[in-house]
């Protein structure tokens, strides 16, 4: 089964919603690791609560199209996400497909271009697979993480342990 990396984020009851998301993902995919959960400031949003963000490493027998457009979207909806035209609205849950094996799928934006600009994404993936080279770029994920740094990222270590327990990984 191909390995995929998924980002999870929430700024609406984030502790509750990230745990619910990990449970839901575990019912559809084989979750193999969860990165440190970070508290980060919202990007492009004014007067919004901070986000809890992490990355989940999983194995999937779903093709990348159905994983992104059906499985993940359905999970978001079942967890209370209502999509709007406002890209910068609060999120009950946001689950994005960042990487799917070594595939490059332009129409799905895989690899997700945000990996190159959002420190928490690069750092979380580096934590889970330090030797990973981003498909199509020839660049090691840890080089990206080092270049972006960790400004604005506060690790939530206690909550990270709870997430791993919830996923049966500790």
Backbone torsions as a table, in degrees:
resi	resn	phi	psi	omega
1	UNK	NA	137.6	178.4
2	UNK	-66.5	147.7	174.8
3	UNK	-88.4	136.1	175.7
4	UNK	-128.7	156.7	176.8
5	UNK	-120.2	129.7	-177.9
6	UNK	-123.4	136.4	173.6
7	UNK	-94.2	141.7	175.5
8	UNK	-122.6	134.8	177.6
9	UNK	-147.7	148.8	177.4
10	UNK	-157.3	142.8	170.1
11	UNK	-129.8	15.2	173.5
12	UNK	-121.4	112.5	-175.1
13	UNK	43.9	56.1	-170.1
14	UNK	-61.6	-36.6	179.9
15	UNK	-61.7	-48.9	179.9
16	UNK	-63.2	-45.8	-173.2
17	UNK	-74.6	-33.0	176.0
18	UNK	-69.1	-39.4	177.6
19	UNK	-64.9	-43.0	176.4
20	UNK	-59.9	-39.8	-179.4
21	UNK	-66.0	-42.0	179.4
22	UNK	-64.4	-41.3	176.0
23	UNK	-59.3	-47.4	-177.6
24	UNK	-64.5	-42.4	178.1
25	UNK	-62.0	-40.8	179.9
26	UNK	-62.6	-22.4	177.9
27	UNK	-82.4	-13.2	-177.0
28	UNK	-117.8	-22.6	-176.1
29	UNK	-134.4	164.8	172.9
30	UNK	-92.8	99.8	179.2
31	UNK	-76.9	122.3	-176.7
32	UNK	-107.9	-20.2	179.4
33	UNK	-164.9	152.1	175.1
34	UNK	-130.3	131.5	179.7
35	UNK	-72.9	174.7	168.7
36	UNK	-56.8	141.0	174.0
37	UNK	-90.0	132.4	-179.7
38	UNK	-116.9	144.1	169.5
39	UNK	-89.8	123.2	-178.0
40	UNK	-132.5	152.2	176.7
41	UNK	-74.9	145.3	179.5
42	UNK	-65.3	144.1	179.9
43	UNK	-99.5	122.7	176.7
44	UNK	75.7	10.2	-177.3
45	UNK	-117.8	132.2	176.9
46	UNK	-99.7	140.2	176.7
47	UNK	58.4	32.1	178.8
48	UNK	-105.7	152.8	176.8
49	UNK	-69.2	155.7	176.7
50	UNK	-65.0	158.8	-179.2
51	UNK	-102.4	150.1	163.3
52	UNK	-99.6	127.5	-179.1
53	UNK	-132.0	144.0	173.1
54	UNK	-156.0	174.7	176.2
55	UNK	-125.5	137.7	177.4
56	UNK	-108.7	132.4	173.2
57	UNK	-100.4	130.0	-175.9
58	UNK	-146.3	164.0	171.7
59	UNK	-112.7	139.7	-174.8
60	UNK	-136.8	138.1	172.1
61	UNK	-99.0	6.5	174.6
62	UNK	-84.6	143.1	174.6
63	UNK	-68.0	157.2	-174.2
64	UNK	-61.6	-31.3	180.0
65	UNK	-67.1	-49.8	-179.8
66	UNK	-69.5	-33.0	177.7
67	UNK	-60.0	-50.0	-176.3
68	UNK	-74.6	-47.4	-170.4
69	UNK	-87.7	-19.8	179.2
70	UNK	-113.2	-64.7	-173.3
71	UNK	-58.4	-56.1	-175.5
72	UNK	-67.7	-41.3	177.9
73	UNK	-64.2	-40.8	177.9
74	UNK	-63.3	-42.4	178.4
75	UNK	-61.9	-44.9	178.2
76	UNK	-57.5	-46.0	-180.0
77	UNK	-62.8	-42.3	-179.5
78	UNK	-67.5	-22.0	178.3
79	UNK	-92.3	1.4	174.2
80	UNK	105.1	6.2	179.1
81	UNK	-74.4	130.2	173.7
82	UNK	-115.7	116.5	-178.9
83	UNK	-77.3	139.2	176.9
84	UNK	-133.7	174.6	178.3
85	UNK	-75.8	-13.0	179.4
86	UNK	-83.0	102.5	-179.6
87	UNK	-63.3	-18.7	-173.3
88	UNK	-111.9	33.3	177.4
89	UNK	-89.5	161.6	176.8
90	UNK	-57.4	153.6	-176.5
91	UNK	-126.0	120.3	169.0
92	UNK	-63.8	-46.1	175.7
93	UNK	-156.9	143.2	174.4
94	UNK	-133.4	121.0	178.8
95	UNK	-123.1	118.1	-178.5
96	UNK	-120.7	142.0	173.4
97	UNK	-83.3	114.4	-178.3
98	UNK	-91.7	-47.3	-177.1
99	UNK	-142.1	146.3	176.5
100	UNK	-136.5	98.8	-175.9
101	UNK	54.7	-136.2	177.7
102	UNK	-103.8	18.8	-175.6
103	UNK	-77.1	146.8	171.1
104	UNK	-117.4	116.3	-176.3
105	UNK	-130.5	93.7	-173.8
106	UNK	-56.3	-44.9	-175.9
107	UNK	-67.1	-19.8	175.7
108	UNK	-99.0	-2.8	-175.0
109	UNK	57.1	50.5	177.1
110	UNK	-121.2	122.8	-2.8
111	UNK	-62.2	146.2	-179.7
112	UNK	-68.0	125.4	-178.5
113	UNK	-63.3	-20.0	179.0
114	UNK	-65.0	-18.8	177.1
115	UNK	-56.8	-32.9	-175.9
116	UNK	-83.1	-9.6	-175.7
117	UNK	-127.7	-14.4	-178.6
118	UNK	-108.1	111.1	-174.8
119	UNK	-55.2	-39.6	-177.0
120	UNK	-65.8	-32.7	178.1
121	UNK	-67.9	-50.7	-178.9
122	UNK	-62.4	-43.9	-179.3
123	UNK	-63.7	-41.6	-178.9
124	UNK	-67.2	-42.6	178.7
125	UNK	-66.5	-41.6	178.4
126	UNK	-58.5	-41.9	178.4
127	UNK	-60.0	-38.6	-175.8
128	UNK	-83.4	-29.2	-179.9
129	UNK	-155.0	84.7	-175.0
130	UNK	-64.4	-18.8	-178.9
131	UNK	-94.0	-1.3	-175.5
132	UNK	-64.0	134.5	173.0
133	UNK	-110.0	127.0	-177.7
134	UNK	-64.5	122.6	-179.1
135	UNK	-53.9	135.5	177.3
136	UNK	82.2	-9.6	-176.6
137	UNK	-110.5	-27.8	-174.9
138	UNK	72.3	10.3	-175.6
139	UNK	-104.8	133.0	176.5
140	UNK	-72.0	138.5	-178.9
141	UNK	-59.7	-36.9	-178.6
142	UNK	-70.0	-26.2	173.7
143	UNK	-66.8	-40.9	177.7
144	UNK	-64.4	-46.7	-179.5
145	UNK	-59.6	-43.2	-179.9
146	UNK	-63.9	-43.5	-179.8
147	UNK	-63.8	-40.6	-177.9
148	UNK	-76.3	-26.5	-179.0
149	UNK	75.4	-167.8	-177.2
150	UNK	-130.2	20.6	178.2
151	UNK	-59.3	136.7	177.7
152	UNK	79.6	10.4	-179.5
153	UNK	-115.6	118.1	177.2
154	UNK	-110.8	115.6	-179.6
155	UNK	-69.3	137.2	177.6
156	UNK	-109.9	78.7	-169.9
157	UNK	-66.1	-41.4	178.7
158	UNK	-62.6	-43.8	179.2
159	UNK	-67.9	-35.9	176.9
160	UNK	-59.0	-43.1	177.8
161	UNK	-61.5	-41.3	178.8
162	UNK	-63.4	-40.5	178.5
163	UNK	-62.9	-43.1	179.4
164	UNK	-65.9	-38.5	175.6
165	UNK	-61.8	-44.5	-178.7
166	UNK	-59.7	-34.9	-178.6
167	UNK	-87.9	-0.2	-179.6
168	UNK	71.9	29.7	-176.2
169	UNK	-105.5	-1.5	-178.8
170	UNK	-113.8	NA	NA
